[in-house]
Amino acid sequence: MKACILSIGDEILSGSTVDTNSNFIAQKLKSIGIAVSEIRTISDDMEVIKNALQQGFQKNDLIITTGGLGPTRDDKTKMAFVEFFGDELVFDEATFENLRQIFKQRNREHLLELNRPQAEIPKSAHIFLNDYGTAPSLLMQKDGKTAICLPGIPSEMKALMRTKIIPHLKNEHQLNFIISRTLTLVNIPESLLAEKIEAWELALPKNLSLSYLPIGNRIKLKITGLGENGREVKTQISDEVEKLHPLISENVISWNGESITEIFATAVFNSGLTLSTAESCTGGEIAKLITSIPGISPFFKGGIVAYETAKKVEILKVSQQTIDTYSVVSQQVAQEMSEGCRQIFDTDIAISTTGVAGPMSDEDGNEIGTVFYSIRVKDFEITKKLFLPHYERKDFMAFVAQKTLQDLVEILTLGKNR
């Protein structure tokens, strides 16, 4: 079964709103064996929506839309469904009573009549009442194919997907399992990796597929399997991963991990080491990533954002002479920052950053995008320099933060540079 996701909203096309709904819907569909063949973003225009429904049904069995449902005039999805499926609107008492209860809970019963049109539903639609908002979800069918419209508010959409849409689809359709496993590799070009595992890839069973996903300077190797028995597909994938061990083990920092924070968490938990951070140009981004990890509190002791040069001297005990000699953005300052941080928090590991995030050069003339970061693991220390002149400030901070965590993972798991 193949699906198309339509994200509806002029605010998404204009860049005012980031579409996170499609990603969530795709993940949930995948979890029950429905493959998403395409994701499109379209405007709040009835003709555009109807055309997208027509095109989506040419290649897919299921279309899920998100957005464009509500009491305002710019919400066109419901009427587009009515016209596309040749239906008519009827007043639905159950939907109106659901609205009444929601407004009663919010002490807004005076607004009920203004929202009354939301209780007008296509006559042939199957209704999924929205327990968290005013716009219900609708399911309609044509020529054996299904379209479901969902509200665009993420909290409402997610609740409907979890509690109503996914259970309905599982109950109505005989679905295959889609199982994936992701390996994360570093320090190897994609072309060389492809060459090393070419024979293995060519010998994969027909129900398994492989994809290369470059992320920054690491590569995700994703193996996906399709089958009626989920346990058998998992075993298949595990068997194939075992065959990869002698080919790529020296470059793998995770045999089953997605985000760098998940991989980092595993490495730190396994090491049992404590850590701390001293940040300047990253503005606390490293600490933010670390503290997003559940269960990290026994390991992460704290962080300092010593942004002003004077605070690097005052708090982290960086030598003023070092700053005067090498400038505040230098290898030497990064090293003294990590050592000062390690002593303040009394940790096994300390990470520091100093650089120029932009949009202007610093007072010493260091170029925008220059950064030095130092990582200390007990008696071992390594300092690296990055130059990212084309990164916007936010992207610069995010990249450097993730790169420092990745380098620490390499040290802890691969023993790199030790």
C-alpha positions as CSV (number, residue, x, y, z in Angstrom):
1,M,0.0,0.0,0.0
2,K,1.4,3.4,-1.0
3,A,0.5,6.8,0.4
4,C,0.8,10.4,-0.5
5,I,0.9,13.2,2.1
6,L,-0.4,16.7,1.2
7,S,0.6,19.5,3.5
8,I,-1.9,22.4,2.8
9,G,-1.1,26.0,3.8
10,D,0.1,29.2,2.2
11,E,1.9,29.9,5.5
12,I,4.1,26.8,4.8
13,L,4.8,27.9,1.2
14,S,5.8,31.4,2.3
15,G,8.3,30.0,4.9
16,S,6.4,31.4,7.9
17,T,5.6,27.9,9.2
18,V,7.8,24.8,9.1
19,D,6.1,21.6,8.1
20,T,6.8,19.1,10.8
21,N,3.4,17.3,10.3
22,S,4.4,15.4,7.2
23,N,7.4,13.9,8.9
24,F,5.3,12.7,11.8
25,I,2.6,11.2,9.5
26,A,5.2,9.5,7.3
27,Q,6.8,7.9,10.4
28,K,3.4,6.6,11.7
29,L,2.4,5.2,8.3
30,K,5.8,3.4,8.0
31,S,5.3,1.9,11.5
32,I,2.3,-0.1,10.1
33,G,3.8,-1.0,6.8
34,I,2.5,1.9,4.6
35,A,5.1,3.3,2.3
36,V,5.0,7.0,1.5
37,S,5.8,7.6,-2.1
38,E,5.5,11.4,-2.1
39,I,5.1,14.5,0.2
40,R,3.8,17.7,-1.4
41,T,3.1,21.2,0.0
42,I,0.3,23.0,-1.7
43,S,-1.6,26.2,-1.2
44,D,-5.1,26.9,0.4
45,D,-6.8,26.9,-3.0
46,M,-9.7,24.6,-3.8
47,E,-8.6,23.9,-7.4
48,V,-5.1,23.2,-6.3
49,I,-6.3,20.8,-3.6
50,K,-8.6,18.9,-6.0
51,N,-5.8,18.6,-8.6
52,A,-3.4,17.3,-6.0
53,L,-6.0,14.7,-4.9
54,Q,-6.5,13.6,-8.6
55,Q,-2.7,13.3,-9.1
56,G,-2.1,11.6,-5.8
57,F,-4.7,8.9,-6.6
58,Q,-3.0,8.1,-9.9
59,K,0.0,6.6,-8.0
60,N,-1.2,5.9,-4.5
61,D,-3.9,4.0,-2.6
62,L,-4.1,6.5,0.3
63,I,-3.9,10.3,0.5
64,I,-3.6,12.0,3.9
65,T,-3.9,15.8,4.0
66,T,-3.0,18.1,6.9
67,G,-4.1,21.7,7.2
68,G,-6.9,23.8,5.8
69,L,-9.6,22.7,8.2
70,G,-11.3,25.2,10.4
71,P,-14.0,27.9,10.7
72,T,-12.3,30.6,8.7
73,R,-12.8,31.4,5.1
74,D,-9.3,30.5,4.0
75,D,-9.8,26.8,5.1
76,K,-10.7,25.2,1.8
77,T,-9.9,21.5,2.4
78,K,-13.4,20.3,3.4
79,M,-15.1,21.9,0.4
80,A,-12.4,20.6,-1.9
81,F,-13.2,17.1,-0.6
82,V,-16.9,17.7,-1.2
83,E,-16.4,18.8,-4.8
84,F,-13.8,16.2,-5.6
85,F,-15.9,13.3,-4.3
86,G,-19.1,14.7,-5.8
87,D,-20.7,14.9,-2.3
88,E,-22.8,17.4,-0.4
89,L,-22.6,18.9,3.1
90,V,-25.0,17.8,5.9
91,F,-25.3,18.8,9.5
92,D,-23.9,16.2,11.8
93,E,-25.3,16.2,15.4
94,A,-22.5,14.1,16.8
95,T,-19.9,16.5,15.5
96,F,-21.8,19.5,16.8
97,E,-22.2,17.9,20.3
98,N,-18.4,17.3,20.3
99,L,-17.9,21.0,19.5
100,R,-20.3,21.9,22.3
101,Q,-18.3,19.9,24.9
102,I,-15.0,21.3,23.7
103,F,-16.3,24.9,24.1
104,K,-17.8,24.1,27.4
105,Q,-14.5,22.9,28.7
106,R,-12.8,26.1,27.5
107,N,-15.6,28.3,28.8
108,R,-16.2,29.6,25.3
109,E,-19.8,28.5,24.6
110,H,-20.6,31.9,23.3
111,L,-18.4,31.1,20.2
112,L,-20.3,27.9,19.4
113,E,-22.5,29.3,16.7
114,L,-19.5,30.9,14.9
115,N,-18.0,27.4,14.7
116,R,-21.3,25.7,13.7
117,P,-20.1,25.3,10.0
118,Q,-17.5,22.8,11.3
119,A,-20.4,20.4,12.1
120,E,-21.3,20.4,8.4
121,I,-19.8,17.2,7.1
122,P,-19.7,15.5,3.7
123,K,-22.6,13.1,3.6
124,S,-20.6,10.0,2.7
125,A,-17.6,10.8,5.0
126,H,-16.5,8.6,7.9
127,I,-15.9,11.0,10.8
128,F,-13.1,10.8,13.4
129,L,-14.1,13.2,16.1
130,N,-11.4,15.5,17.3
131,D,-11.1,15.3,21.1
132,Y,-8.6,18.2,21.3
133,G,-9.9,20.7,18.8
134,T,-12.9,21.8,16.7
135,A,-12.1,20.4,13.3
136,P,-12.9,16.7,12.9
137,S,-10.9,14.4,10.6
138,L,-12.8,13.0,7.6
139,L,-12.3,9.8,5.6
140,M,-13.7,9.5,2.1
141,Q,-13.3,6.9,-0.6
142,K,-13.4,6.7,-4.4
143,D,-12.7,3.8,-6.7
144,G,-11.3,1.7,-3.9
145,K,-8.9,4.5,-2.8
146,T,-9.0,6.5,0.4
147,A,-8.4,10.1,1.4
148,I,-8.2,11.3,4.9
149,C,-8.0,15.0,6.0
150,L,-6.4,16.0,9.2
151,P,-6.2,19.4,11.0
152,G,-2.9,21.3,10.7
153,I,-2.4,22.0,14.4
154,P,0.4,19.5,15.3
155,S,-1.0,18.5,18.7
156,E,-4.5,17.7,17.2
157,M,-3.0,16.0,14.2
158,K,-0.7,13.8,16.3
159,A,-3.5,12.8,18.7
160,L,-5.8,11.8,15.8
161,M,-3.1,9.9,14.0
162,R,-2.1,7.9,17.2
163,T,-5.6,7.2,18.6
164,K,-7.8,7.0,15.5
165,I,-6.3,7.0,12.1
166,I,-3.5,4.4,12.6
167,P,-5.8,1.9,14.5
168,H,-8.4,2.3,11.7
169,L,-5.9,1.7,8.9
170,K,-4.5,-1.4,10.7
171,N,-8.0,-2.8,11.2
172,E,-9.1,-2.2,7.6
173,H,-6.1,-3.3,5.6
174,Q,-3.8,-6.3,5.5
175,L,-0.4,-4.5,5.7
176,N,3.2,-5.6,5.4
177,F,5.8,-4.7,8.0
178,I,8.4,-2.1,7.0
179,I,11.4,-2.5,9.2
180,S,14.5,-0.2,9.1
181,R,17.9,-0.2,10.8
182,T,20.4,2.6,10.5
183,L,24.2,2.4,10.8
184,T,26.2,5.6,11.2
185,L,29.7,5.9,9.8
186,V,32.4,8.5,9.9
187,N,35.8,9.2,8.3
188,I,34.9,7.5,5.0
189,P,33.7,9.1,1.7
190,E,30.4,7.9,0.3
191,S,32.1,6.6,-2.9
192,L,34.6,4.6,-1.0
193,L,32.0,3.1,1.3
194,A,29.9,2.1,-1.7
195,E,32.9,0.4,-3.3
196,K,33.8,-1.5,-0.1
197,I,30.3,-2.9,0.3
198,E,29.3,-3.3,-3.3
199,A,29.4,-7.1,-3.4
200,W,27.4,-7.3,-0.1
201,E,24.8,-4.8,-1.5
202,L,24.4,-6.7,-4.7
203,A,23.7,-9.9,-2.8
204,L,20.9,-8.4,-0.6
205,P,17.6,-10.3,-0.6
206,K,15.0,-8.8,-2.9
207,N,12.8,-7.6,0.0
208,L,15.7,-5.6,1.5
209,S,16.9,-2.2,0.2
210,L,19.8,0.1,1.0
211,S,20.1,3.9,1.1
212,Y,23.0,6.2,1.7
213,L,22.1,9.3,3.7
214,P,25.0,11.8,4.1
215,I,24.5,14.0,7.3
216,G,27.1,16.7,7.7
217,N,30.4,14.7,7.7
218,R,28.9,11.4,8.6
219,I,26.9,8.8,6.6
220,K,23.8,7.0,7.6
221,L,23.5,3.6,6.0
222,K,19.9,2.6,6.1
223,I,18.7,-0.9,5.5
224,T,14.9,-1.3,5.0
225,G,13.0,-4.6,4.8
226,L,9.5,-5.4,3.7
227,G,7.6,-8.5,4.7
228,E,4.5,-10.1,6.2
229,N,6.3,-11.2,9.4
230,G,8.0,-8.4,11.2
231,R,10.2,-10.7,13.4
232,E,11.5,-12.5,10.3
233,V,12.4,-9.2,8.6
234,K,14.3,-8.0,11.7
235,T,16.2,-11.2,11.8
236,Q,17.0,-10.9,8.1
237,I,18.4,-7.4,8.6
238,S,20.4,-8.4,11.6
239,D,22.0,-11.3,9.6
240,E,23.0,-8.8,6.8
241,V,24.4,-6.3,9.3
242,E,26.6,-9.1,10.8
243,K,28.1,-9.6,7.3
244,L,29.1,-5.9,7.3
245,H,31.2,-6.0,10.5
246,P,34.5,-7.1,8.9
247,L,34.0,-4.6,6.1
248,I,33.2,-1.3,7.9
249,S,33.6,-1.7,11.7
250,E,36.5,0.7,11.9
251,N,34.2,3.5,10.7
252,V,31.0,2.7,12.5
253,I,30.1,4.8,15.5
254,S,26.6,3.3,15.8
255,W,25.2,0.0,14.6
256,N,21.6,1.1,15.3
257,G,21.3,4.8,15.8
258,E,19.5,7.7,14.3
259,S,20.4,11.2,15.7
260,I,23.8,12.2,16.9
261,T,22.4,12.8,20.4
262,E,21.1,9.2,20.6
263,I,24.5,7.9,19.5
264,F,26.2,10.3,21.9
265,A,24.0,9.2,24.8
266,T,24.9,5.5,24.2
267,A,28.6,6.3,24.1
268,V,28.5,8.3,27.3
269,F,26.3,5.9,29.2
270,N,28.6,3.0,28.2
271,S,31.7,5.0,29.2
272,G,30.4,5.9,32.7
273,L,32.3,9.2,32.4
274,T,31.2,12.6,33.6
275,L,31.3,15.7,31.4
276,S,30.9,19.4,31.3
277,T,31.0,22.2,28.7
278,A,32.5,25.7,28.3
279,E,31.0,27.5,25.3
280,S,31.5,30.8,23.6
281,C,30.4,31.0,19.9
282,T,28.0,28.1,20.3
283,G,26.1,29.9,23.0
284,G,25.0,26.9,25.0
285,E,24.0,24.8,22.0
286,I,26.1,21.8,23.1
287,A,24.7,21.9,26.6
288,K,21.2,22.1,25.0
289,L,21.8,19.0,23.0
290,I,23.2,17.1,25.9
291,T,20.4,18.0,28.3
292,S,17.8,16.9,25.7
293,I,18.9,13.3,26.5
294,P,16.7,11.5,29.0
295,G,18.8,10.0,31.9
296,I,21.9,12.2,31.3
297,S,21.8,14.0,34.7
298,P,24.3,11.5,36.4
299,F,26.8,12.2,33.7
300,F,26.4,15.9,32.7
301,K,27.5,18.1,35.6
302,G,26.9,21.5,34.0
303,G,28.0,24.1,31.4
304,I,29.2,27.7,31.2
305,V,28.6,30.2,28.4
306,A,31.6,32.5,28.8
307,Y,30.7,34.8,25.9
308,E,32.6,37.9,26.9
309,T,36.4,37.6,26.8
310,A,36.7,38.9,30.3
311,K,34.6,36.0,31.6
312,K,36.8,33.5,30.0
313,V,39.6,34.9,32.1
314,E,37.6,35.5,35.2
315,I,35.6,32.2,35.3
316,L,37.6,29.7,33.2
317,K,41.0,31.1,34.2
318,V,42.2,31.5,30.6
319,S,45.4,33.4,30.7
320,Q,45.2,37.1,29.5
321,Q,48.7,36.6,28.1
322,T,47.4,33.7,25.9
323,I,44.6,35.9,24.6
324,D,46.9,38.8,23.9
325,T,49.4,36.6,22.1
326,Y,47.1,34.3,20.1
327,S,43.7,36.1,20.2
328,V,40.5,34.9,21.9
329,V,39.7,32.7,18.8
330,S,42.6,30.3,18.9
331,Q,43.7,26.8,19.6
332,Q,45.4,27.9,22.8
333,V,42.4,29.6,24.3
334,A,40.1,26.6,23.4
335,Q,42.6,24.4,25.3
336,E,42.7,26.6,28.3
337,M,38.9,26.9,28.3
338,S,38.4,23.1,28.4
339,E,41.0,22.7,31.1
340,G,39.3,25.4,33.2
341,C,36.0,23.8,32.7
342,R,37.2,20.4,33.7
343,Q,38.6,21.8,36.9
344,I,35.5,23.8,37.8
345,F,33.1,20.9,37.4
346,D,35.6,18.1,38.3
347,T,34.6,16.0,35.3
348,D,36.3,13.3,33.3
349,I,35.4,15.1,30.0
350,A,35.3,18.7,29.1
351,I,34.3,20.4,25.8
352,S,35.0,24.0,24.8
353,T,34.3,26.2,21.8
354,T,35.6,29.7,20.8
355,G,34.9,31.2,17.4
356,V,33.2,33.8,15.2
357,A,29.6,33.0,14.4
358,G,29.0,36.2,12.5
359,P,27.5,38.3,11.0
360,M,30.7,40.4,11.6
361,S,34.3,39.6,12.2
362,D,35.6,39.9,15.7
363,E,37.9,42.7,17.0
364,D,41.0,40.7,16.2
365,G,40.0,40.3,12.6
366,N,39.3,36.5,12.8
367,E,37.2,35.5,9.8
368,I,33.5,34.8,10.2
369,G,33.0,31.0,10.4
370,T,36.2,30.3,12.3
371,V,36.0,28.1,15.3
372,F,38.3,26.1,17.6
373,Y,37.0,23.5,19.9
374,S,38.8,21.4,22.5
375,I,37.8,18.0,23.9
376,R,39.5,16.6,27.0
377,V,38.9,13.0,28.1
378,K,40.9,12.5,31.3
379,D,44.6,13.0,30.4
380,F,43.9,13.1,26.6
381,E,43.2,16.4,24.7
382,I,42.5,17.2,21.1
383,T,41.8,20.6,19.5
384,K,40.3,21.1,16.1
385,K,39.6,24.0,13.8
386,L,36.7,24.5,11.5
387,F,36.0,27.1,8.9
388,L,32.4,27.5,8.0
389,P,32.2,31.0,6.3
390,H,28.9,30.3,4.3
391,Y,26.9,29.1,7.3
392,E,24.3,31.4,8.8
393,R,24.7,32.0,12.5
394,K,22.1,29.5,13.6
395,D,23.3,26.8,11.3
396,F,26.9,27.5,12.3
397,M,26.1,27.0,16.0
398,A,24.1,23.8,15.3
399,F,26.8,22.3,13.1
400,V,29.7,23.0,15.6
401,A,27.6,21.6,18.5
402,Q,26.9,18.3,16.6
403,K,30.5,18.0,15.4
404,T,31.9,18.3,18.9
405,L,29.6,15.5,20.1
406,Q,30.4,13.4,17.1
407,D,34.2,13.8,17.7
408,L,33.7,12.8,21.3
409,V,31.7,9.7,20.2
410,E,34.6,8.7,17.9
411,I,37.1,9.0,20.8
412,L,34.9,7.0,23.2
413,T,33.8,4.3,20.7
414,L,36.6,4.0,18.1
415,G,39.5,5.3,20.1
416,K,40.3,7.8,17.4
417,N,43.3,10.0,18.0
418,R,44.1,8.3,21.4
